[in-house]
């Protein structure tokens, strides 16, 4: 009888394992259609919290590969390891090249074992869902999730569709649809409503069509995440409520939030229901129960909740802070007895004057047990907080790379820190580090810095950067004999542009042509959104670009590789961004000269305008640098309604320019995109140059306030337009990349 029972259990395990791996086989069918049946995956189970895999040749079946693994995520990583290290192919943000495997799969020979060094491999910042993914379709998500799964990510954030559950929760609490509508923000700004920074919308009320469509999309996303062996981090009730809540529940403990980033009080000062109030638990239970009913009760027990992102608590009293977290966690456990709270640790850096160690310890100490929380050390590569907080006073935490503020596109990174930093933190005495992850604000370019961190999560020793870059480039540019100069180009970039050890210029380098023109304050900025370039511009980007062009000339097949074309355009873009600073400085010299005239200023300004025209034309040659794609993706959700499409386009336009009704965070989410440069940035710089020349004609003094107001007016007018109706506004690509790159080198090198 015992033998029968054991056999029954074994059969159940085999059947369950086979079902669990269905999603991985589906991934192979999507990305490796010609080789999908050449791979066998086997779940072996295991007692360790650290995932592992073994890759081997399938016995008796030449050209077949077996991947054994402890989890589905480990199997996905094992598959990726085989594809990259033996197959020489990869999957990129620009698309999958995995189907370029050799017809006969290369053999492994001696079996290869892989082990992760951390239980959690995390991905996403709350704001990435707006800066990059605001208007994504499921096709976009499908590529993203396959990219994540293969790189071993097992803990992705999953915010899409949050508003649907929140609205149902608020309705159940008695709020009217009008009350709720006054609270919710537009599609391109929902992250900051979820954070409690803003409320309401300056582009019109959030349509229920959007809410319903995003809810349906979330169901697809979560299903795919689960199939790929990921545990999604789900939303929870945060405590931010419409103002009408205090009228409906006059005895509830509701405090007024702080103003955020200069927004008018009508759009910020968000009401916060304090978690020790019983109403908080009622709403939390309502929210989580509705979410479980929609997605499944056992999909995940990890919940994201951030209460003070760039908003300080109502009180700094230690017992108050402890009561906030104690009430919050108790509400989670009342709704889900297995709940784990995940939070971003950005507040401890951004509001460091408030968050002393004493207050951090009190706040985190309100949550019992160290395994009940996961804290994302959001800016580990430049401003880690784990080290000053004694590893977050015992709570679990994740070493994260922030990077890419606002989705800005400047080339920048610190490969040394990304390989050595996490290991130093993991091995630090008393460390409670449990993961490594990416928390970029926007997912735009600089792909190598994200790849290397996720790969480092599978190596107990720092990756050899030189060897890593060599292998990465070979996979990225898969021609039969890659010219050595391509490797030389990336050796230059990896040791200069991607070797930035200055924390004051880390995370991104913003191009000054994306900023509202002014006589001061544009160049050599450090800190948040630096413009100071931390490398010698004359011997780095230019040299790398010339070598990449030389590689294409030596092997014309490179021109047909999407990633190579992307990189050449991106490096040329950075060259022009750097050169723009030189010509801007020359404009200032011309303006401040004792013998300055309108003619001399106009002449000094012409190269700036010509450069912007050339940059716009260059970027138009590549599909990944188009403003029209961002706008088309936004409008695609309108179901044929012209008024809805206009609303979505306004959201898309406003986010990347004014970021608010009156430019509250003007140019924060700026992008080097074709169309945006030609129709917006060039217009501002042309107006600015004409104004400077006019001061010499009229004998007037430069008025910074007037210039700023003029730029905001240009932004407001531009934000209300419809794409394709203005001059030089095109849908899609045009022009030849290689002709434009040669023109850039001839004119601006």
C-alpha positions as CSV (number, residue, x, y, z in Angstrom):
1,X,0.0,0.0,0.0
2,X,2.9,2.4,0.9
3,X,4.5,1.6,-2.5
4,X,1.3,2.4,-4.3
5,X,1.0,5.7,-2.4
6,X,4.6,6.7,-3.2
7,X,4.0,5.9,-6.9
8,X,0.9,8.0,-6.9
9,X,2.7,10.9,-5.4
10,X,5.5,10.5,-7.9
11,X,3.0,10.5,-10.8
12,X,1.4,13.6,-9.4
13,X,4.8,15.4,-9.2
14,X,5.6,14.4,-12.8
15,X,2.3,15.6,-14.0
16,X,2.5,18.8,-12.1
17,X,6.0,19.4,-13.3
18,X,5.0,18.8,-16.9
19,X,2.2,21.3,-16.6
20,X,4.5,23.9,-14.9
21,X,6.8,23.6,-17.8
22,X,4.2,24.2,-20.5
23,X,4.9,27.9,-20.5
24,X,8.6,27.3,-21.1
25,X,7.8,25.0,-24.1
26,X,5.5,27.8,-25.3
27,X,8.3,30.3,-25.1
28,X,10.5,27.9,-27.1
29,X,7.8,27.7,-29.7
30,X,7.4,31.5,-29.9
31,X,11.1,32.3,-30.1
32,X,12.7,29.0,-31.5
33,X,10.0,27.6,-33.8
34,X,12.5,25.6,-35.8
35,X,14.1,24.1,-32.7
36,X,11.3,24.0,-30.2
37,X,11.2,20.2,-30.1
38,X,15.0,20.0,-29.8
39,X,14.9,21.0,-26.1
40,X,13.7,18.9,-23.1
41,X,13.1,20.5,-19.7
42,X,12.9,18.6,-16.5
43,X,12.0,19.9,-13.0
44,X,14.1,18.2,-10.3
45,X,12.9,20.2,-7.3
46,X,15.2,21.1,-4.5
47,X,15.4,22.3,-0.9
48,X,17.6,25.4,-1.5
49,X,16.2,28.8,-2.0
50,X,18.8,29.4,-4.7
51,X,17.8,28.3,-8.2
52,X,20.1,26.0,-10.2
53,X,20.1,24.2,-13.6
54,X,22.1,21.6,-15.5
55,X,22.5,21.7,-19.3
56,X,23.5,18.5,-21.1
57,X,23.2,16.7,-24.4
58,X,20.2,14.5,-24.5
59,X,21.3,10.9,-24.3
60,X,21.0,9.0,-27.5
61,X,19.6,12.0,-29.4
62,X,22.3,14.0,-31.2
63,X,21.4,17.7,-31.7
64,X,19.0,17.6,-28.7
65,X,19.5,19.4,-25.4
66,X,18.2,18.7,-21.9
67,X,17.8,21.3,-19.2
68,X,17.2,20.1,-15.7
69,X,16.3,22.7,-13.1
70,X,15.0,23.3,-9.7
71,X,12.3,25.9,-10.8
72,X,10.7,27.0,-14.1
73,X,12.7,30.2,-13.8
74,X,15.9,28.3,-13.5
75,X,15.0,26.3,-16.6
76,X,14.4,29.5,-18.5
77,X,17.8,30.7,-17.4
78,X,19.4,27.4,-18.3
79,X,17.9,27.7,-21.8
80,X,19.2,31.2,-22.1
81,X,22.7,30.1,-21.0
82,X,22.7,27.4,-23.7
83,X,21.4,29.8,-26.4
84,X,24.0,32.5,-25.6
85,X,27.1,30.4,-24.7
86,X,26.7,27.5,-27.2
87,X,24.2,28.8,-29.8
88,X,25.7,32.3,-30.0
89,X,22.2,34.0,-30.2
90,X,20.4,36.4,-27.9
91,X,17.1,38.3,-27.4
92,X,17.2,42.1,-27.3
93,X,14.8,45.0,-26.6
94,X,14.9,45.5,-30.4
95,X,13.7,42.0,-31.0
96,X,14.5,38.3,-30.7
97,X,17.3,36.8,-32.7
98,X,17.0,33.4,-31.0
99,X,15.7,31.8,-34.2
100,X,19.1,32.3,-35.8
101,X,20.4,29.1,-34.1
102,X,22.5,26.7,-36.3
103,X,20.3,24.1,-38.0
104,X,22.0,21.4,-35.9
105,X,22.3,22.5,-32.3
106,X,25.9,22.5,-31.0
107,X,26.6,19.9,-28.4
108,X,27.3,20.8,-24.8
109,X,29.9,18.1,-24.1
110,X,30.5,18.0,-20.4
111,X,27.3,19.0,-18.6
112,X,27.2,22.6,-17.5
113,X,25.8,23.7,-14.1
114,X,24.5,27.1,-13.3
115,X,23.6,28.5,-9.9
116,X,22.1,31.8,-8.9
117,X,23.7,33.6,-5.9
118,X,20.4,35.3,-4.8
119,X,16.8,34.0,-4.5
120,X,15.2,37.1,-6.0
121,X,15.9,38.5,-9.5
122,X,13.7,41.6,-9.7
123,X,12.6,43.9,-12.4
124,X,10.7,47.2,-12.8
125,X,10.3,50.5,-11.1
126,X,6.7,51.7,-10.5
127,X,7.4,54.7,-12.9
128,X,8.7,52.4,-15.7
129,X,5.0,51.5,-16.3
130,X,4.5,55.1,-17.5
131,X,7.9,56.3,-18.8
132,X,8.2,53.3,-21.1
133,X,5.2,50.9,-20.9
134,X,2.3,53.3,-20.6
135,X,0.9,52.4,-24.0
136,X,2.3,48.9,-24.5
137,X,0.3,46.2,-26.2
138,X,0.4,42.6,-25.2
139,X,2.8,42.0,-28.1
140,X,5.2,44.5,-26.5
141,X,4.7,42.8,-23.1
142,X,5.3,39.4,-24.7
143,X,8.8,40.3,-25.9
144,X,9.5,42.0,-22.5
145,X,8.5,39.0,-20.5
146,X,10.4,36.5,-22.6
147,X,13.5,38.8,-22.3
148,X,13.0,38.8,-18.5
149,X,12.3,35.0,-18.1
150,X,15.3,34.0,-20.1
151,X,17.6,36.2,-18.1
152,X,16.3,34.6,-14.9
153,X,14.0,37.3,-13.5
154,X,11.6,35.7,-11.2
155,X,10.1,38.7,-9.3
156,X,8.6,41.3,-11.7
157,X,6.4,44.2,-10.6
158,X,2.9,44.0,-12.1
159,X,1.0,47.3,-11.8
160,X,-1.1,47.2,-15.0
161,X,-4.9,47.3,-14.4
162,X,-4.6,48.5,-10.8
163,X,-7.3,51.2,-11.3
164,X,-10.0,48.7,-12.1
165,X,-9.7,47.0,-8.7
166,X,-9.2,50.3,-6.9
167,X,-12.4,51.7,-8.4
168,X,-14.4,48.7,-7.4
169,X,-13.0,49.0,-3.8
170,X,-13.9,52.7,-3.6
171,X,-17.4,52.0,-5.0
172,X,-17.9,49.4,-2.4
173,X,-16.9,51.9,0.3
174,X,-19.6,54.2,-0.9
175,X,-17.7,56.7,-3.1
176,X,-19.5,58.0,-6.2
177,X,-18.0,57.7,-9.6
178,X,-17.5,61.4,-9.6
179,X,-15.6,61.3,-6.4
180,X,-13.3,58.6,-7.8
181,X,-12.9,60.3,-11.2
182,X,-11.6,63.5,-9.5
183,X,-8.9,61.4,-7.9
184,X,-7.5,59.2,-10.7
185,X,-4.8,60.5,-13.1
186,X,-4.3,60.3,-16.8
187,X,-2.8,57.2,-18.6
188,X,0.7,58.6,-18.8
189,X,0.8,59.7,-15.2
190,X,-0.8,56.9,-13.2
191,X,2.4,55.9,-11.4
192,X,2.5,59.1,-9.5
193,X,-1.2,58.8,-8.5
194,X,-0.3,55.3,-7.2
195,X,2.5,56.8,-5.2
196,X,0.2,59.5,-3.8
197,X,2.2,62.4,-5.4
198,X,-0.6,63.6,-7.6
199,X,-4.4,63.3,-8.0
200,X,-6.7,64.1,-10.8
201,X,-5.9,64.9,-14.3
202,X,-5.1,68.0,-16.4
203,X,-6.1,66.4,-19.7
204,X,-9.6,65.2,-18.9
205,X,-11.0,62.4,-16.7
206,X,-9.6,58.9,-17.0
207,X,-12.0,57.0,-19.3
208,X,-13.5,53.7,-18.1
209,X,-12.6,52.3,-21.5
210,X,-8.9,52.7,-20.5
211,X,-9.5,51.2,-17.1
212,X,-11.3,48.2,-18.6
213,X,-8.7,47.6,-21.3
214,X,-5.8,47.8,-18.9
215,X,-7.6,45.3,-16.6
216,X,-7.9,42.9,-19.5
217,X,-4.3,43.4,-20.4
218,X,-3.2,42.7,-16.8
219,X,-4.9,39.3,-17.0
220,X,-2.8,38.5,-20.0
221,X,0.4,39.7,-18.4
222,X,-0.1,37.8,-15.2
223,X,-1.0,34.6,-17.0
224,X,2.2,34.9,-19.0
225,X,4.3,35.7,-15.9
226,X,2.9,32.7,-14.1
227,X,3.6,30.5,-17.2
228,X,7.2,31.6,-17.2
229,X,7.8,30.7,-13.6
230,X,7.7,34.3,-12.2
231,X,6.0,35.5,-9.1
232,X,4.4,38.8,-9.9
233,X,4.5,41.6,-7.3
234,X,0.9,42.7,-7.1
235,X,-0.6,46.0,-6.0
236,X,-2.3,46.5,-2.7
237,X,-4.4,49.3,-1.2
238,X,-1.9,52.1,-0.4
239,X,-4.0,54.4,1.7
240,X,-4.3,57.2,-0.8
241,X,-7.9,58.1,-1.2
242,X,-10.2,60.7,-2.9
243,X,-10.9,63.8,-0.8
244,X,-14.6,62.8,-0.6
245,X,-13.5,59.9,1.7
246,X,-13.2,62.3,4.6
247,X,-16.7,63.5,4.1
248,X,-18.1,60.0,3.8
249,X,-16.2,58.8,6.9
250,X,-15.8,62.0,9.0
251,X,-14.3,60.0,12.0
252,X,-11.7,58.3,10.0
253,X,-8.1,59.3,10.5
254,X,-7.3,61.0,7.2
255,X,-4.4,63.4,6.9
256,X,-3.5,65.8,4.1
257,X,-0.4,64.8,2.1
258,X,2.4,67.1,1.2
259,X,2.7,69.1,-2.0
260,X,4.7,67.4,-4.7
261,X,7.1,69.1,-7.3
262,X,5.3,72.4,-7.4
263,X,2.0,71.1,-8.5
264,X,-1.1,73.2,-7.6
265,X,-2.9,72.0,-4.5
266,X,-5.9,70.8,-6.6
267,X,-3.6,68.2,-8.2
268,X,-1.5,67.2,-5.2
269,X,-1.8,67.2,-1.4
270,X,-3.2,63.7,-1.7
271,X,-5.4,62.5,1.2
272,X,-3.9,59.6,3.2
273,X,-5.9,57.2,5.3
274,X,-3.7,56.3,8.1
275,X,-3.1,52.5,8.4
276,X,-3.9,52.3,12.1
277,X,-7.5,53.4,11.3
278,X,-9.9,50.3,11.1
279,X,-11.1,51.6,7.7
280,X,-7.7,51.0,6.2
281,X,-8.0,47.3,7.0
282,X,-11.5,47.2,5.6
283,X,-10.4,48.7,2.3
284,X,-7.3,46.5,2.2
285,X,-9.3,43.4,2.6
286,X,-11.8,44.6,0.0
287,X,-9.0,45.4,-2.5
288,X,-7.0,42.2,-2.1
289,X,-10.1,39.9,-2.1
290,X,-11.2,41.5,-5.4
291,X,-7.8,41.1,-6.8
292,X,-7.6,37.5,-5.8
293,X,-11.0,36.8,-7.3
294,X,-9.9,38.4,-10.6
295,X,-6.4,36.8,-10.9
296,X,-6.4,33.8,-8.5
297,X,-5.8,33.5,-4.8
298,X,-2.5,31.7,-5.1
299,X,-0.9,33.7,-7.9
300,X,1.3,35.7,-5.6
301,X,1.5,36.7,-1.9
302,X,4.0,39.6,-2.5
303,X,2.5,43.1,-2.6
304,X,4.0,46.4,-3.5
305,X,3.1,49.3,-1.3
306,X,4.9,52.7,-1.1
307,X,3.5,55.4,1.2
308,X,6.1,58.1,1.2
309,X,7.6,58.3,-2.2
310,X,8.9,61.9,-2.2
311,X,6.2,62.8,0.4
312,X,7.2,62.9,4.0
313,X,5.1,61.4,6.8
314,X,2.6,63.5,8.7
315,X,4.8,63.1,11.8
316,X,8.4,62.1,12.5
317,X,7.6,60.7,15.9
318,X,9.1,57.3,16.2
319,X,6.0,55.6,17.6
320,X,3.9,57.2,14.9
321,X,6.2,55.8,12.2
322,X,6.1,52.3,13.8
323,X,2.3,52.4,14.1
324,X,2.0,53.3,10.4
325,X,3.9,50.2,9.2
326,X,2.4,48.0,11.9
327,X,-1.1,48.9,10.8
328,X,-0.2,48.5,7.1
329,X,1.3,45.1,7.5
330,X,-1.6,43.9,9.8
331,X,-4.1,45.0,7.1
332,X,-2.2,42.9,4.5
333,X,-2.1,39.9,6.7
334,X,-5.8,40.3,7.5
335,X,-6.5,40.1,3.8
336,X,-3.8,37.5,3.0
337,X,-2.2,35.5,5.8
338,X,0.8,34.8,3.7
339,X,1.4,38.5,2.6
340,X,4.9,39.9,2.1
341,X,5.3,43.6,1.8
342,X,7.7,44.9,-0.9
343,X,8.6,48.6,-1.0
344,X,11.0,50.9,-2.9
345,X,13.7,52.3,-0.7
346,X,14.0,55.5,-2.7
347,X,12.5,57.6,0.1
348,X,15.4,57.0,2.4
349,X,17.7,58.6,-0.2
350,X,15.5,61.3,-1.7
351,X,14.3,62.5,1.7
352,X,17.4,61.7,3.6
353,X,17.1,64.8,5.8
354,X,13.8,63.4,7.2
355,X,14.7,59.7,7.2
356,X,17.4,59.5,9.8
357,X,18.6,56.0,10.8
358,X,16.5,56.3,13.9
359,X,13.3,56.9,12.0
360,X,14.1,54.2,9.4
361,X,14.6,51.7,12.1
362,X,11.3,52.7,13.8
363,X,9.4,52.6,10.5
364,X,10.8,49.2,9.4
365,X,10.6,47.8,13.0
366,X,6.8,48.2,12.9
367,X,6.7,45.1,10.7
368,X,7.3,41.9,12.7
369,X,9.8,39.5,11.4
370,X,12.5,40.0,8.9
371,X,11.0,37.8,6.1
372,X,7.8,39.8,6.0
373,X,9.3,42.6,4.0
374,X,11.5,43.0,0.9
375,X,13.1,46.4,0.4
376,X,14.4,47.6,-3.0
377,X,17.7,49.4,-2.4
378,X,16.7,51.5,-5.4
379,X,19.9,53.3,-6.3
380,X,22.5,50.9,-5.2
381,X,25.0,51.7,-8.0
382,X,25.4,55.3,-6.9
383,X,23.6,56.0,-3.6
384,X,23.2,52.7,-1.6
385,X,21.2,52.9,1.6
386,X,21.8,49.4,2.8
387,X,25.2,50.2,4.2
388,X,24.0,53.1,6.4
389,X,21.0,51.2,7.7
390,X,22.8,48.1,8.8
391,X,21.3,46.1,6.0
392,X,17.9,47.7,6.6
393,X,18.0,46.6,10.2
394,X,17.6,42.9,9.3
395,X,14.8,43.1,6.7
396,X,15.3,41.4,3.3
397,X,16.5,43.7,0.6
398,X,17.4,43.7,-3.1
399,X,20.5,45.4,-4.7
400,X,19.1,47.5,-7.5
401,X,20.3,49.5,-10.4
402,X,18.2,52.6,-10.9
403,X,19.5,54.4,-14.0
404,X,17.7,56.1,-16.8
405,X,15.8,58.9,-15.0
406,X,12.7,59.8,-16.8
407,X,13.6,57.5,-19.7
408,X,16.4,59.8,-20.8
409,X,18.6,58.3,-23.4
410,X,22.2,59.4,-22.8
411,X,24.9,56.7,-22.9
412,X,26.1,56.0,-19.3
413,X,26.9,53.2,-16.9
414,X,29.4,51.8,-14.4
415,X,30.2,48.2,-15.3
416,X,32.7,47.9,-12.5
417,X,30.1,48.7,-9.9
418,X,27.5,46.5,-11.4
419,X,29.8,43.5,-11.2
420,X,31.6,44.1,-7.9
421,X,29.1,46.1,-5.9
422,X,26.4,43.4,-5.5
423,X,28.9,40.8,-4.4
424,X,30.5,43.1,-1.9
425,X,27.0,43.8,-0.4
426,X,26.0,40.1,-0.5
427,X,29.2,39.1,1.3
428,X,29.2,41.9,3.8
429,X,29.1,40.6,7.4
430,X,25.5,40.5,8.6
431,X,24.1,41.2,5.1
432,X,20.4,40.4,4.6
433,X,20.6,41.0,0.8
434,X,18.3,38.5,-1.0
435,X,18.2,39.7,-4.5
436,X,19.5,41.7,-7.4
437,X,17.4,43.7,-9.8
438,X,16.7,46.5,-12.3
439,X,14.6,49.5,-11.2
440,X,15.3,51.8,-14.1
441,X,12.8,54.7,-14.4
442,X,12.7,54.2,-18.2
443,X,13.8,51.3,-20.3
444,X,15.6,53.2,-23.1
445,X,18.9,52.2,-24.5
446,X,22.1,51.3,-22.6
447,X,21.1,47.6,-22.7
448,X,24.5,46.3,-21.7
449,X,24.3,47.8,-18.2
450,X,21.1,45.9,-17.6
451,X,22.2,42.7,-19.1
452,X,25.4,42.5,-17.1
453,X,23.7,43.0,-13.7
454,X,21.2,40.2,-14.4
455,X,24.0,38.0,-15.6
456,X,26.0,38.8,-12.4
457,X,23.2,37.3,-10.4
458,X,24.4,33.9,-11.6
459,X,28.1,34.3,-10.8
460,X,29.7,34.2,-7.4
461,X,32.7,36.0,-8.8
462,X,32.8,39.4,-10.5
463,X,32.3,38.9,-14.2
464,X,35.4,39.7,-16.3
465,X,34.2,42.9,-18.1
466,X,36.6,42.6,-21.0
467,X,35.5,39.1,-21.8
468,X,31.9,39.8,-21.1
469,X,31.8,42.7,-23.6
470,X,33.6,40.7,-26.2
471,X,31.0,37.9,-26.0
472,X,28.1,40.3,-25.8
473,X,29.2,42.1,-28.9
474,X,29.7,38.9,-30.8
475,X,26.1,37.8,-30.0
476,X,24.7,41.3,-30.7
477,X,26.3,41.4,-34.2
478,X,26.1,37.8,-35.5
479,X,28.0,37.9,-38.8
480,X,30.3,35.0,-39.9
481,X,33.5,36.9,-39.2
482,X,32.9,40.0,-37.1
483,X,35.6,42.6,-37.9
484,X,37.8,43.2,-34.9
485,X,37.2,46.9,-35.1
486,X,33.6,46.3,-33.8
487,X,35.1,44.8,-30.7
488,X,37.5,47.7,-30.5
489,X,34.7,50.2,-30.6
490,X,33.0,48.6,-27.7
491,X,36.2,48.2,-25.8
492,X,36.5,52.0,-26.0
493,X,32.8,52.5,-24.9
494,X,33.1,50.0,-22.0
495,X,36.2,51.6,-20.5
496,X,35.0,55.2,-20.8
497,X,31.3,55.8,-21.3
498,X,30.4,52.7,-19.3
499,X,33.1,53.2,-16.7
500,X,31.6,56.2,-14.9
501,X,32.7,56.1,-11.2
502,X,31.4,59.6,-10.4
503,X,28.1,59.2,-8.4
504,X,27.3,62.8,-9.2
505,X,26.8,62.0,-12.9
506,X,25.6,58.5,-12.6
507,X,22.2,57.1,-13.8
508,X,21.9,59.1,-17.0
509,X,23.5,62.0,-18.9
510,X,20.9,64.4,-20.2
511,X,21.4,66.1,-23.5
512,X,21.2,69.9,-23.1
513,X,19.3,70.4,-26.3
514,X,16.4,68.6,-24.6
515,X,16.3,71.3,-21.9
516,X,14.5,74.6,-22.2
517,X,17.1,77.0,-23.7
518,X,18.6,79.5,-21.3
519,X,21.9,81.5,-20.8
520,X,22.8,79.6,-17.6
521,X,22.1,76.4,-15.8
522,X,22.3,73.9,-18.8
523,X,25.9,72.6,-18.9
524,X,28.0,70.9,-16.3
525,X,25.1,70.0,-14.1
526,X,25.6,67.2,-11.6
527,X,23.3,65.4,-9.2
528,X,19.8,64.6,-10.4
529,X,19.7,64.7,-14.2
530,X,23.4,65.6,-14.8
531,X,24.5,67.2,-18.1
532,X,28.2,67.1,-17.3
533,X,29.9,64.5,-19.5
534,X,32.3,62.5,-17.4
535,X,34.6,61.4,-20.3
536,X,36.8,62.9,-23.0
537,X,34.3,63.5,-25.8
538,X,37.0,63.9,-28.4
539,X,38.5,60.4,-28.0
540,X,35.6,58.2,-27.0
541,X,32.2,58.4,-28.7
542,X,33.7,59.7,-32.0
543,X,36.4,57.0,-32.1
544,X,33.8,54.3,-31.3
545,X,31.5,55.6,-34.1
546,X,34.2,55.6,-36.7
547,X,35.2,52.1,-35.8
548,X,31.6,50.8,-36.0
549,X,31.3,52.5,-39.5
550,X,34.6,50.9,-40.5
551,X,33.2,47.5,-39.3
552,X,30.2,47.9,-41.6
553,X,32.4,48.9,-44.5
554,X,34.5,45.7,-43.9
555,X,31.4,43.5,-43.6
556,X,28.3,45.1,-45.3
557,X,26.2,42.3,-43.7
558,X,26.3,44.2,-40.5
559,X,24.0,46.8,-42.0
560,X,21.2,44.3,-42.0
561,X,21.5,43.5,-38.3
562,X,18.9,45.6,-36.4
563,X,21.0,45.8,-33.2
564,X,24.0,47.0,-35.1
565,X,22.0,49.7,-36.9
566,X,20.4,50.7,-33.6
567,X,23.8,51.0,-31.9
568,X,25.4,53.1,-34.7
569,X,22.4,55.5,-34.7
570,X,22.6,55.7,-30.8
571,X,26.4,56.3,-30.8
572,X,26.0,59.0,-33.5
573,X,23.2,60.5,-31.5
574,X,25.5,60.7,-28.5
575,X,28.2,62.3,-30.6
576,X,25.8,65.1,-31.7
577,X,24.6,65.5,-28.1
578,X,28.1,66.1,-26.9
579,X,29.0,68.4,-29.9
580,X,25.9,70.5,-29.2
581,X,27.5,71.6,-25.9
582,X,30.5,73.0,-27.8
583,X,28.3,75.0,-30.1
584,X,26.1,76.2,-27.3
585,X,29.2,77.5,-25.5
586,X,30.2,79.3,-28.7
587,X,26.8,80.9,-28.8
588,X,27.2,82.2,-25.3
589,X,30.7,83.6,-26.2
590,X,29.1,85.3,-29.2
591,X,26.3,86.8,-27.2
592,X,28.5,88.0,-24.3
593,X,31.2,89.5,-26.6
594,X,31.6,93.3,-26.3
595,X,31.0,93.7,-30.0
596,X,28.1,91.3,-30.3
597,X,25.5,92.0,-33.0
598,X,22.3,90.4,-34.1
599,X,24.1,89.1,-37.1
600,X,27.0,87.5,-35.0
601,X,24.6,85.9,-32.7
602,X,22.4,84.5,-35.5
603,X,25.6,83.2,-37.2
604,X,26.7,81.5,-33.9
605,X,23.2,79.9,-33.5
606,X,23.0,78.4,-37.0
607,X,25.2,75.4,-36.3
608,X,22.9,74.5,-33.3
609,X,19.8,74.5,-35.5
610,X,21.6,72.6,-38.3
611,X,22.8,70.0,-35.9
612,X,19.3,69.5,-34.6
613,X,18.0,69.1,-38.1
614,X,20.7,66.5,-38.9
615,X,20.0,64.7,-35.6
616,X,16.3,64.6,-36.4
617,X,17.0,63.2,-39.9
618,X,19.4,60.6,-38.4
619,X,16.9,59.3,-35.9
620,X,14.2,59.1,-38.5
621,X,16.1,56.3,-40.2
622,X,15.6,53.9,-37.3
623,X,12.2,52.6,-36.0
624,X,13.4,52.6,-32.4
625,X,13.9,56.4,-32.2
626,X,10.5,57.7,-33.3
627,X,8.1,60.0,-31.5
628,X,5.5,58.8,-33.9
629,X,5.7,55.3,-32.4
630,X,5.0,56.7,-28.9
631,X,2.0,58.7,-30.2
632,X,0.7,55.9,-32.4
633,X,0.9,53.4,-29.5
634,X,-1.1,55.9,-27.3
635,X,-3.8,56.5,-30.0
636,X,-4.1,52.7,-30.7
637,X,-6.1,52.3,-27.5
638,X,-8.9,54.7,-28.7
639,X,-11.1,52.1,-30.4
640,X,-11.6,54.5,-33.3
641,X,-12.8,57.4,-31.2
642,X,-11.2,60.6,-32.4
643,X,-11.8,62.5,-29.1
644,X,-10.4,59.6,-27.1
645,X,-7.4,59.4,-29.4
646,X,-6.8,63.1,-28.9
647,X,-7.0,62.6,-25.1
648,X,-4.4,59.8,-25.3
649,X,-2.1,61.8,-27.5
650,X,-2.3,64.8,-25.2
651,X,-1.1,62.5,-22.3
652,X,1.7,61.1,-24.4
653,X,2.9,64.6,-25.5
654,X,2.6,66.2,-22.1
655,X,4.6,63.6,-20.3
656,X,7.7,64.0,-22.5
657,X,7.6,67.8,-22.5
658,X,5.8,69.9,-19.8
659,X,5.0,67.0,-17.4
660,X,2.2,68.9,-15.8
661,X,-0.4,71.5,-16.8
662,X,2.2,74.3,-16.4
663,X,5.5,72.7,-16.8
664,X,5.8,71.5,-13.2
665,X,8.6,69.0,-14.1
666,X,9.3,70.4,-17.5
667,X,11.6,68.2,-19.7
668,X,12.1,65.6,-17.0
669,X,11.0,62.8,-19.3
670,X,12.7,64.3,-22.4
671,X,13.6,61.9,-25.3
672,X,16.0,62.1,-28.2
673,X,13.3,61.0,-30.7
674,X,12.9,61.9,-34.3
675,X,10.0,64.3,-34.6
676,X,10.3,65.5,-31.1
677,X,13.6,67.1,-32.0
678,X,12.5,68.6,-35.3
679,X,9.1,69.8,-34.2
680,X,9.7,70.8,-30.6
681,X,13.3,71.2,-29.5
682,X,14.4,72.9,-32.7
683,X,11.5,75.3,-32.4
684,X,12.5,76.3,-28.9
685,X,16.2,76.8,-29.8
686,X,15.2,78.8,-32.9
687,X,13.0,81.0,-30.8
688,X,15.8,81.4,-28.2
689,X,18.4,82.4,-30.8
690,X,16.1,84.9,-32.4
691,X,15.4,86.4,-29.0
692,X,19.1,86.8,-28.2
693,X,19.6,88.5,-31.5
694,X,16.6,90.7,-30.9
695,X,18.1,92.0,-27.6
696,X,21.0,93.5,-29.6
697,X,18.6,95.1,-32.1
698,X,16.3,96.5,-29.4
699,X,18.9,97.2,-26.8
700,X,17.0,95.2,-24.2
701,X,18.4,93.2,-21.3
702,X,18.1,89.5,-21.3
703,X,15.0,88.5,-19.3
704,X,15.2,84.9,-18.0
705,X,11.6,84.9,-16.8
706,X,10.3,86.0,-20.2
707,X,12.3,83.3,-21.9
708,X,11.1,80.7,-19.6
709,X,7.4,81.7,-20.1
710,X,7.9,81.7,-23.8
711,X,9.3,78.2,-23.7
712,X,6.3,77.0,-21.6
713,X,3.9,78.6,-24.1
714,X,5.6,76.7,-26.9
715,X,5.2,73.5,-24.9
716,X,1.6,74.2,-24.2
717,X,0.9,74.8,-27.9
718,X,2.8,71.8,-29.0
719,X,1.1,69.5,-26.5
720,X,-2.3,70.3,-27.9
721,X,-1.5,69.5,-31.5
722,X,-2.3,66.3,-33.5
723,X,0.7,64.5,-34.9
724,X,1.1,64.6,-38.7
725,X,-0.4,68.0,-39.2
726,X,2.7,70.1,-38.8
727,X,5.8,70.4,-41.1
728,X,8.3,67.6,-41.0
729,X,5.9,65.4,-38.9
730,X,6.0,61.9,-40.3
731,X,4.7,58.5,-39.3
732,X,7.4,55.8,-39.5
733,X,10.9,55.9,-40.7
734,X,12.5,57.5,-43.8
735,X,16.0,58.1,-45.1
736,X,19.1,56.0,-45.1
737,X,21.0,55.3,-41.9
738,X,24.4,55.0,-43.4
739,X,24.2,58.1,-45.6
740,X,23.1,60.1,-42.5
741,X,25.9,58.7,-40.3
742,X,28.4,59.6,-43.0
743,X,26.9,63.1,-43.1
744,X,27.2,63.4,-39.4
745,X,30.9,62.4,-39.4
746,X,31.7,64.7,-42.3
747,X,29.9,67.8,-40.8
748,X,30.3,67.4,-37.0
749,X,33.2,65.1,-36.2
